Amino acid sequence: MIAYPKMKIELFDYELPREFIAQEPLSQRDRSKLLMLDRKTGNIKHDIFYNIPDYFNKGDVLVVNESKVIRCRIMGKKEGTGAGIECFILNRIKDNQYMVLVKPSKRVQPLDKIIISSKYFFTVKTKLDYGRAIVEFNHPVGPILKQCGRIPLPPYIKSDNIDESRYQTIYAGREGSSAAPTAGLHFSDELIKRLKSRGVIIAKLGLEIGLDTFRPITADEIEKHRMHSEHYYINQAEARKIRHAKEKGGRAIAVGTTSVRVLETLMTRYGKITGDSGMTDIFIYPGYEFKAVDWMITNFHLPCSTLLVMVSAFAGRENILNAYEKAKQTGYRFYSFGDCMLIK
């Protein structure tokens, strides 16, 4: 990584009026707006996502994150007061103990019991920072999530009437994520068919996204930020698709920052795209030299987030912030259910 001067987090801030935050998905997945950014020149072009196959060549490989969102959002009430408590399961500690995110965290203290249903409850064991806590359920979590869990829509989505299938990609496979790989939400079955008929190769991998992915950077300098670890996997057959496409001159087009993290983790560790599984805490910020990804498909991200920092590393901070301003001027929708960028 090139040695750059320390970067203040304020460099990755921007203003976004609330009305730009998409509150629901479009009726058709593939009809979102598409902003194309040339990262070498900064030039911008506007189109519709449905037309994205027109920009790819035969032999290019589209790399998607197939991780499926689990129903890890649980609603409960505090025993004694009846106060409403929202719980997002992050990861298992041991037995029936889990790291969770509780909202509002100020209402819960160690030893509090949160009633989920007549059959299920959890007890708060330890409170941590950033609204997190370690809790213990009175029953294995699998049946609780199946019977009482909900899809964990982001906090800036205020509607509770969203069809949960719209917060899953059409190619979602193995469960494991606490949030959707949202760049993939724009793909429809018809669009995938058109890509394949054009000779574009589809390769799948998985990164199990944690809710901390969307947590703003709180350090004053981005280099001080430490990423949480997330589990990833890719089998040998899918890795071979990517490797062979690149060897034949095809471009690796990553769908979303999560796919980027897996590909760049593999190249950093092994010097090639290979079948693997494990944990990654890779943090990509300006100065990073990309080793695997040629183009990136990505949504519009929150200010001061690791996701915005990553796309700035790929395309240049000024290019990205200028593109975001152009997107606002042109009426683009932001965040999970919003519009999309193709950075080439």
N, C-alpha and C positions, 0 to 999 in steps of 0.2 A: 504494500500500500504506500502511495506517495505521501511524504510528510507535508501536511498542510498546516497552516496556523490554526490554533484552537478556534472552533466554531461555536458561537453563542446560539442558543436555541431560538432566540428572537429572529434569527435569520430565516427560520422556517415557519414563521407565523404569517397569517393573512386574515383578513376580515371576511366573514361569510354571514350575511344576513340569514335569519332563520328560514325565510321563504325559499331559499335555494336548496334546502335539505329535503330530498325526496321522501315522502311519507308512505308511499305505497308503490308497488311495481307497476309498470305499464301493462296493458292488457295483453300485449304480445312481447315476449321476451326479447326478440331480435330487432325491435323497432326503436331502440334507444338511439340517441345521438352518438356520433363517433367523431372525436377530435383526433386528428392525426398530426403528430408532432415529429418533425425531422430534428433529431437531437444534434446533428452536425451544423445545421444552418439556423435552427430555431423557427423555420417556416411552419405555418399552421394551415391545415385544410379541414373542412367540415364535411361530414357524410352521415349515413345511417349505418348502424352496425350490421344490418342485413347484407350490406354490400362488401363486407370485409374480405370475403374470399377473392374478390377482384384484385386484392393487393398481394396475394400470396402466389408462389410459384409451385409447380409440380416438384416434389421432393423436399419441400419445406416440412418441418415437423412442429406440430402444435402440441405443447406439453401442458397437460391439465392436472389439477389437483382433484382427485376423485373422493376425497374425504367427505363423509356425510355428517351433517349436524345432528347431534344427539339431543334428546328432549331433556336438557339438563337444568331447566328453569323450574323452580318449585315455589309455590305460594303457600304460606302458612300463617299462623297467628300465635303470638306470644302467650304462653299460659299465664293466666292471672289477669292480664290487662286486655287481651284480645287485639293488641296492636298488630297490624298487617306487616309481615316480614317476607321479603323476596330473597330467594337463595339460588345462586348459580353454582353448580358443582364444577370445580376446576380439575382436581385430580385426587386420586386415592392415596392416603397415607399408609394405612394398614387396616386390616379387617374391615369394620364398618366405619372407620374414621376417614374423613375427607377434608381436603382444603376447599373452601367455598368462598364465594363473594356474597356478602349479606347487605341488603338495602332495606331501610336505612340502618347503617351499622351502629349508629349512636343509641339505637333502641335495644341493643342486645348486649348482654354481659355474660361472662363465664357462669356456667350452671343453669342459665336460662333454658327452658324447654320450649321448642317451637312445634306446635301441633299442625301436622299436614292433613291428616284425616282421622277418622275414628280408629284407624289401625296403625297409622304411621306418625312418627315424630322424630326430631333430632334434638340433641343437647349440645349447647355451646361449650367446648372444652377450653379453647384459648382464642383470644382476639389478637389479630396481627395488624399490620399497616395496610393502607390502601383499601380498607373495607373488607379485608380478608379475615377468615377465621378458620379454626380447625373444629369440626363438629363430629359428633358420633350419632349415627342413625340406629334406630332400634330394630332394624331389619335390613337385609341385603338391599343395596341400592337399585339393582336391576328391576325388580318388580315395582318399586316405588316410582321410578322414572316412567315405566310402561303405563302405570295406572294414573299417576298424578303429574308427570312432567309435561312441560311445554317447550316449544322451540324458543331459544333465547334470542329474541329480536334485540337489536342494539337499543340503548336507552334513548337515542334521539328519534326512534320510531314510536310515536305516541298511540297509534291505533292498535287495538287488540283484535281487529277483525280481518287480519291478513291471512290468506290461505297459506298454511305452513309449507305446502309444497313449493311455493314461490321463493322460499328462503333455502331451497336446495337446488343444486345444479341438476340438469337432466341426466348427467352421467355419474351422479353420486353413488358410491359403492359401499365401502367399509365405514361403519360408524366410528366416530372418535373425536370430532371437532365440536367446540363450544361456540363457534361462529362460522358463517359460511365463507367460502372462498369467492367473494362477491364478483370478481371479474368474470367468473364463469357463468353467472346468472343470465348473461345476455345470449347464451347459445340455446338454440332450439334444435329439435330433431331434424327439421328440414335443413337448417344451416349446416349441421354436421354432415348430412348427406351431400350437400353441395361442395363442402370442403373436400370430402373423400373423392368425389367424382372429378375434382380438379387435380387430384393426385397429391393432396396434402396428407401427411401421415399424422395420425393421432396417437400420442403416447401418454400413458397415465402413470402418475405417482401419487403419493399421499403425504400430506403434512397435517397433523392433528392440531388444529388452531385453538389456542387458548384465548380466553377473554382479555388477557393482559396484552395481546397483540395491539389492541386499540387504546391502551393506556398512554396518555401523553407523556412525553419525556419531561421529567421534573428537574433533572440536573441542569445547571446553568450553561454547561458546555456539553455538546452531544457526545464527545469522546468519553465522558464520565458515565454515560448511561450503560447499564448492563441488561442485556436481553434475557428474558426467561427462556428456558429450554422447552422445545416441542419435539414430539416423536415424528419421525418421517420414515417412509419406506418406498422402495422401488424394486420391482423384480428384474431379473436378468433380461427377460425378453423385451420389456419396455425400455430398459437402458440401452439394449442393443439397437432398437429402432432409432433412438436419438443419436447414438454414436455413429451408426451407419449413414444416417441422413447428413450429418455434419461432414463425414469423410467424403461424401459425394458432392459436397458444395451446397447442400441445403441449409436453410437458416433455422435456428432453434428459436421458436416464438413461444415465450413463457406466458401462460394465462394466469396473471395475478402475481402478486409479490410472494405468495407462499410457494409457488412453483419455482420462482427465482431463487428463494432461499435453499431449496433442496438441491437444485442444479449447481449452484455456486458452492454449497457445502461439499458435494461430491468432488468437484474439481479441485477445491482447496485441499481436501484430505487425500485424494487418490490420483489427481492429475488426469482423470478421465471420468466419464459417466459410466457407472457400473452398478449392478444390483447391490442393494445395501439396505440396512435399517438401523436406526439408532436415534440418538438425541442430537439436536443442533441448537446452538444459541448464537449463530452467526448474526452479526450486526453490520449491515452494509450502509456506509455513509460516504459522503464525497471524499475522493481520494482512492476509493476502492477500484481496482482494475477487474472488470468483468471477464470471466474466463469461459463461460458457457453460453450465455444468453445473447442473442443477436437483436431481437425485437421483444417488446413487452406490451401485453394488453393489461390495462389496469383501470380501476375506477378513480374518482377524485377523492382524495384523502383528507382526514382531519388535520388542522393546523398542529404543528409541533409534535407530530406523531412519527414513529419509526418508519411508517410506510411512506410518508411524504419525504422523509430524509432519504430513503432508499431510491425512490424514483428520481430525486434530485441528484443522487450519485450517478444514476444511469444517463440522465438527459441534461444535467446541469441545472443548478438551482434557479438561475435567472430564467432559463427557458421554461422550467416548470411553473414558476410563479407568474410569468407572463401568460402562459397557456391557461392558467386558472383564471386570470383576469379576463382573458378573451372569452373563456367559457361562461363566466358570469354575464358579460356583456351580450352574449348570444343566447342566454336563457337555458343553459345546461342545468341539469339536476345533479346534486352532489350526494356522495356517500353510498351506502349499501344498495339502495334501490335506484340509484342515480344513473347517469350516463357514463360513457366510457372513453378511454384514450387508447390509441395505438401509437406507441413510441418506437420509432424505427431509426 
